[in-house]
Amino acid sequence: MRRAIYVLVVLAVAAVMYYISRPRSAAPPNPPDMALVEPVLDSATVRVPEYDVTVKLSDGHAEFESGPVRGTVAMDEVFAHMRTETGYDILGVLQVSGGGSGTFSYLVLFYRPTPDSLEHRDSILLGDRVKVRDIRTEDGPGGNGYQVVATVLDRRENEPMSAPPTVEQEMAFTVNGHRLVQ
């Protein structure tokens, strides 16, 4: 009988020691209140896609210069967020005009590890003069990252760029480690 009690005590102590010593990941901050996040994004620092330049937005807009190119960037809208193991990813659309006739829309990913910080982590092209209708997030297959699906309006293959975008299409991306993969 004493042996059984001794074994139970040893097992209980081992279980408590395991629980105490196991690694814990930092708890993500509370879900972002988008009304509080959007003003932070309006003054975020972003890397301008396709140009080797970083700008700080003011009221969601900024001008940039990269060599002979002068252009503008604007945060269009925040569409979605996804909880990660260490914080939140915030997804939105950045409009970039490099001074030519095009206005390029990019899906941008910001990482928010704490309520007080926001980091521009990645961007991926959605199209030239397209209209972004929706961005949604879905759990990834097998718990590996997550999926982002962007619904955009574009043009038919041989339609001129001056035609309004009317053809709906979905573009799917995978997010792993706060990076977008097509």
N, C-alpha and C positions, 0 to 999 in steps of 0.2 A: 504494500500500500504506500509506504514512504517513497519507494522508487517511482511510482506513478505520479505522486504529487511533485516530486523533484523534477521529473520530465516535463510536467505541465508548467511549472514555474520557469524552467529554462526556456521552453517554447514561448511563453508569454513575454519574457524579457527579450528574447531574440526578435519577436514581432515588434515590440515597442522600439527597440534599437533600429530595426530596419525602417520603420515609419519615420523616426526622427532623422535618420541619416540620408534618406533618399533625396536626390536632387529635385528641386522645384524650379519651374520656370517663373519668371516675373509675370504677375497677373496683368493682363491688358487693362488699360484705363476703361472707364465706363464708355458705353457706346457714344460716339460723337454726336453732340447736339449740332446738327448741320447749320442752324442759325448762328452758332458760335464759330464754326469752322470756316464758313464762307468768308467772313471778314479777314481771317488769317490768310486764306488763300488769295484774297484780293491784294495782299501785300507780300506774298511769298517770293522767294528767290527761285527762279527757274532757269534751266539750261535750254536755250533755244534749239529745238531739233534742227539738224542739218547745217547748223552754223556753230562755229567754235566760240560761243559767247554765252555768258550768264547775265541775267538781268533781274532787277528787283521790281516787282509789279507795284504800281501805285493805282489804287482803285481798280485793280484787275487789268491794267494796261501798262505797256512799256514800249519804248522805242529802242532799237539796237542798231549797231553798226559793226559789220564784219567785212574788213577789206573794203572793196568798192560798194558793197551792198548795204543799203539802209532799209530798215523795215520796222514793222510793228508786231507785237504779240498781245493777245487778250485772252484772259480766262473766260471761256464762254459760260460754262455751267458745271456744277458739281452734280453728278448723276448717281453715284453709288459709293458704298463703303463696305469693307469686309473685315471682320475680326480675324486677327492672326494670333499666333501663340504669344507674340511679344507686343502687340499693339493693334493698330488699325491701318488698313490701306484705304486711302481716299482716291476715288477715280473721277476725273473730269475731262473737259475738252479744252484744248488750247488752240487758238486760231493764230496762224503765223502767215504774215504777208511780207515777202522779201523785196517788195518794190516792183515786182512784175505784175502780170495780170492775174495770177493765182492767189487764192487764200486757202492754205493747207490746214486741215483739221487733224489734230493729234489727240489720241487718247493718252492722258498723262496720269501717272501713278505717284501719289505722295504717300510717304510712310509717316505715321504718327505714333511713335513709341510711347510718348507721354502726352498729357493734355497740353503741355507748354511747348511742344516741339513739332516741327513739320519739315520733312525732307523730301525734295523732289528726287525720286529714284529712277523713273524711266518714262519713256514716251514712245509711241508707235503710230505711224501714219494711218489715218482713216481714209483720206482722200483729198482731192483738190475741188474746192467749191461744192462740197457735199453738205447735206443737212443731217445732223445727228439727232435722231428721234428718241433714242433710249439706250441706256447702258444698264445691264443687270449682271449680278454675280450669282454663281452657282457653285456648290461644293464640287471639288475635283474628284476624279475617279480614284477610288482606293484611299481617300484622305490625303492625296498628294497635291498640295497647292489648291488652287481653285480656278474656276473658269470665269471669263468675262465675255459677255456677248454684247456687241454693239450693233444696234439697228440704225442704218443710215439710208438716206435717199441719195441716189446717184443718177447718172444718165445712162441711156442705152449706149452700146459700143460705138456707133458712128454718129451719135448726136453731138452737136457743137457744144463747147463749154459754156456758151452764152445761154443755152437752154436751161430752164429751171430743173433741178433734180426731182425726178418723180418715181424712179425705179427703186423699190425697197429691197435692201439686201442685209443679211446678217453676217457679221464678221466675228469669229470666235478666237479668243486668246487664252493662254494658260498663264497663270501667275505663280511663280515659284521664287521664294526668297525675295519678294518685293520687286521682281523683274517680270516684264511682259514678254511672252514668247508666242509667236504666231504659229 
